[in-house]
Amino acid sequence: MAKKTVLLLFIISACLFVLTACAPGSGSYSSVEKAGFFSGIWHGWIAPLSLIIGLFNKSIRVYETFNTGWWYDFGFYIAVVSGFGSLSLARGRKHRRNRRDEE
């Protein structure tokens, strides 16, 4: 049991470390090389994680400041809405199924 717990903690730590490397504000983008549409999608998907990591590391942000503008914003919002929207759809489906079972 202890080996599984240690392995799980190691895997979670490694994943957080890898995700931190491509989080907004990590220094991978500059005013010359800006984040684009696909970076916006990625940053939208990891936004909740970036928010939590940002509490402990002040250089990590939820949103990349060096971005291409509208296209980055579009990708970011598509990812955020699709991520949180799919959670809402799953909850609604479960709620409807429970209602039918009660009737």
C-alpha positions as CSV (number, residue, x, y, z in Angstrom):
1,M,0.0,0.0,0.0
2,A,2.8,2.4,0.9
3,K,4.6,1.8,-2.5
4,K,1.4,2.7,-4.4
5,T,0.9,5.9,-2.4
6,V,4.5,7.0,-3.0
7,L,4.2,6.2,-6.7
8,L,0.9,8.1,-7.0
9,L,2.4,11.1,-5.3
10,F,5.5,11.0,-7.5
11,I,3.3,10.8,-10.7
12,I,1.1,13.7,-9.5
13,S,4.2,15.8,-8.7
14,A,5.8,15.0,-12.0
15,C,2.6,16.0,-13.9
16,L,2.4,19.3,-11.9
17,F,6.0,20.0,-12.7
18,V,5.5,19.4,-16.4
19,L,2.3,21.4,-16.5
20,T,4.1,24.3,-14.8
21,A,6.6,24.5,-17.6
22,C,3.9,25.4,-20.1
23,A,1.7,27.5,-17.8
24,P,0.9,31.1,-18.6
25,G,3.6,33.5,-17.3
26,S,6.2,30.8,-17.1
27,G,8.6,32.8,-19.3
28,S,8.2,30.7,-22.5
29,Y,6.7,33.7,-24.3
30,S,8.0,37.2,-24.8
31,S,7.0,40.4,-26.6
32,V,8.8,39.0,-29.7
33,E,7.4,35.5,-29.6
34,K,3.8,35.7,-28.5
35,A,1.3,33.1,-27.5
36,G,-1.2,32.3,-30.2
37,F,-4.5,30.4,-30.7
38,F,-3.3,27.0,-29.7
39,S,-1.5,28.3,-26.7
40,G,-4.8,30.0,-25.7
41,I,-6.6,26.7,-25.9
42,W,-3.9,25.0,-23.8
43,H,-3.9,27.8,-21.2
44,G,-7.7,27.6,-21.1
45,W,-7.6,23.9,-20.4
46,I,-5.1,24.3,-17.6
47,A,-6.6,27.5,-16.1
48,P,-7.9,25.9,-12.9
49,L,-4.5,24.3,-12.3
50,S,-2.7,27.5,-13.2
51,L,-4.8,29.3,-10.6
52,I,-3.8,26.9,-7.9
53,I,-0.1,26.8,-8.8
54,G,-0.2,30.6,-9.0
55,L,-1.0,30.8,-5.3
56,F,2.4,29.3,-4.5
57,N,4.4,30.6,-7.5
58,K,3.9,34.3,-8.2
59,S,5.3,34.1,-11.7
60,I,2.6,31.7,-12.9
61,R,-0.5,33.4,-14.2
62,V,-3.9,32.1,-15.4
63,Y,-3.7,34.2,-18.6
64,E,-0.6,34.9,-20.8
65,T,0.1,38.6,-21.0
66,F,2.3,38.2,-24.1
67,N,-0.3,37.0,-26.6
68,T,-1.4,37.7,-30.1
69,G,-4.6,39.3,-29.1
70,W,-8.0,38.2,-30.4
71,W,-6.9,34.8,-31.6
72,Y,-5.4,33.9,-28.2
73,D,-8.5,35.2,-26.4
74,F,-10.7,33.1,-28.7
75,G,-8.7,29.9,-28.0
76,F,-8.6,30.6,-24.3
77,Y,-12.4,31.2,-24.0
78,I,-13.2,28.2,-26.2
79,A,-11.2,25.9,-23.9
80,V,-12.6,27.4,-20.7
81,V,-16.2,27.3,-21.9
82,S,-15.9,23.8,-23.3
83,G,-14.3,22.5,-20.2
84,F,-16.7,24.0,-17.7
85,G,-19.6,23.7,-20.1
86,S,-19.1,19.9,-20.4
87,L,-19.1,19.6,-16.7
88,S,-22.5,21.4,-16.6
89,L,-23.8,19.1,-19.4
90,A,-22.7,16.0,-17.4
91,R,-24.4,17.3,-14.3
92,G,-27.6,18.1,-16.2
93,R,-27.7,14.6,-17.7
94,K,-27.2,13.0,-14.3
95,H,-29.8,15.2,-12.8
96,R,-32.4,14.3,-15.5
97,R,-31.6,10.6,-15.1
98,N,-32.2,10.8,-11.3
99,R,-35.5,12.6,-11.9
100,R,-36.7,9.8,-14.2
101,D,-35.7,7.2,-11.7
102,E,-37.7,8.9,-9.0
103,E,-40.9,9.1,-11.1
